């Protein structure tokens, strides 16, 4: 798999985990107090954050540099904090990330995925015309 397709595949997975966080919020409720009082809610959300951070670390360096308006390093750092210091993980920070950052990340990934699909379609059409 070439680098661009690999990055697009990773972005689709990240967007899917963003959707899972939205589904988790819809299931448990849109309130910090609910998150704070429910370990199952915390664990479900944190697992998605872990996966997003892990996937962000697998994006190619070229991709991260050309899309530096997204804080890829901070996304990976949050994953590391959640993974290695989970007992002291700041739930308010998790909540703010879920509510403020994850929807933006989902939108960002989906935009790039759509651009990538349009580019692939254009390339396929050019190949067909050349034949």
C-alpha positions as CSV (number, residue, x, y, z in Angstrom):
1,X,0.0,0.0,0.0
2,X,1.5,3.4,-1.0
3,X,2.0,6.1,1.6
4,X,-1.0,8.2,0.6
5,X,-3.4,5.3,0.7
6,X,-2.0,4.2,4.1
7,X,-2.5,7.7,5.5
8,X,-6.0,7.8,4.1
9,X,-6.8,4.5,5.7
10,X,-5.5,5.7,9.0
11,X,-7.6,8.9,8.7
12,X,-10.7,6.7,8.1
13,X,-9.9,4.8,11.3
14,X,-9.4,8.0,13.3
15,X,-12.7,9.4,12.0
16,X,-14.4,6.1,13.0
17,X,-13.1,6.4,16.5
18,X,-14.3,10.0,16.6
19,X,-17.7,8.7,15.6
20,X,-17.5,6.1,18.4
21,X,-16.8,8.9,20.9
22,X,-19.9,10.8,19.6
23,X,-21.9,7.5,20.0
24,X,-20.5,7.1,23.5
25,X,-21.6,10.6,24.4
26,X,-25.1,9.9,22.9
27,X,-25.4,6.7,24.9
28,X,-24.2,7.9,28.3
29,X,-25.2,11.6,28.1
30,X,-23.7,14.9,27.3
31,X,-22.6,16.0,30.8
32,X,-19.2,16.1,32.5
33,X,-20.9,15.0,35.7
34,X,-22.1,11.8,34.0
35,X,-18.6,11.1,32.7
36,X,-17.1,11.9,36.1
37,X,-19.5,9.5,37.9
38,X,-19.3,6.5,35.5
39,X,-16.1,4.4,35.1
40,X,-17.6,2.6,32.1
41,X,-18.2,5.9,30.4
42,X,-14.6,7.0,31.2
43,X,-13.1,3.8,30.0
44,X,-15.1,3.8,26.7
45,X,-14.0,7.3,25.9
46,X,-10.4,6.8,27.0
47,X,-10.1,3.7,24.8
48,X,-11.1,5.7,21.7
49,X,-8.6,8.5,22.7
50,X,-5.9,5.8,23.0
51,X,-6.7,4.4,19.6
52,X,-6.8,7.9,18.0
53,X,-3.4,8.7,19.5
54,X,-1.9,5.4,18.4
55,X,-3.2,5.9,14.9
56,X,-1.9,9.5,14.7
57,X,1.5,8.2,15.5
58,X,1.4,5.9,12.4
59,X,0.7,8.7,9.9
60,X,3.6,9.4,7.6
61,X,6.0,12.2,8.5
62,X,5.3,13.8,5.2
63,X,1.5,13.8,5.9
64,X,2.0,15.3,9.4
65,X,4.3,18.0,8.0
66,X,1.9,18.9,5.2
67,X,-1.0,18.9,7.6
68,X,0.7,20.7,10.5
69,X,-2.4,22.7,11.3
70,X,-3.6,19.7,13.3
71,X,-1.7,19.1,16.5
72,X,-0.6,15.5,15.8
73,X,2.1,15.5,18.4
74,X,-0.4,16.6,21.2
75,X,-2.8,13.9,20.0
76,X,-0.1,11.3,20.4
77,X,0.9,12.8,23.8
78,X,-2.6,12.6,25.1
79,X,-2.6,8.9,24.2
80,X,0.6,8.4,26.1
81,X,-0.7,10.1,29.2
82,X,-3.9,8.0,29.0
83,X,-2.0,4.8,28.5
84,X,0.8,5.3,31.0
85,X,-0.8,7.4,33.8
86,X,-4.4,6.4,33.5
87,X,-5.1,6.6,37.2
88,X,-4.1,10.2,37.3
89,X,-5.7,11.1,33.9
90,X,-7.5,14.4,34.1
91,X,-11.2,13.8,33.4
92,X,-11.9,17.4,32.7
93,X,-9.3,17.4,30.0
94,X,-10.7,14.2,28.6
95,X,-14.2,15.8,28.6
96,X,-13.0,19.0,26.9
97,X,-11.2,16.9,24.3
98,X,-14.3,14.8,23.7
99,X,-16.6,17.8,23.3
100,X,-14.4,20.4,21.7
101,X,-11.5,18.7,19.9
102,X,-12.9,15.3,18.6
103,X,-15.7,16.9,16.5
104,X,-13.1,19.1,14.8
105,X,-10.7,16.2,14.3
106,X,-13.5,14.1,12.7
107,X,-14.4,17.0,10.4
108,X,-10.7,17.5,9.5
109,X,-10.1,13.8,8.7
110,X,-13.3,13.5,6.7
111,X,-12.4,16.6,4.6
112,X,-9.0,15.1,3.7
113,X,-10.5,11.7,3.0
114,X,-13.0,13.4,0.6
115,X,-10.2,15.4,-1.1
116,X,-8.2,12.2,-1.4
117,X,-11.1,10.3,-3.0
118,X,-11.7,13.2,-5.4
119,X,-8.1,13.2,-6.4
120,X,-8.1,9.4,-6.9
121,X,-11.2,9.8,-9.0
122,X,-9.6,12.5,-11.2
123,X,-6.5,10.3,-11.6
124,X,-8.6,7.3,-12.6
125,X,-10.5,9.4,-15.2
126,X,-7.2,10.7,-16.6
127,X,-5.9,7.2,-17.0
128,X,-9.2,6.1,-18.8
129,X,-8.9,9.1,-21.1
130,X,-5.3,8.3,-21.9
131,X,-6.2,4.7,-22.9
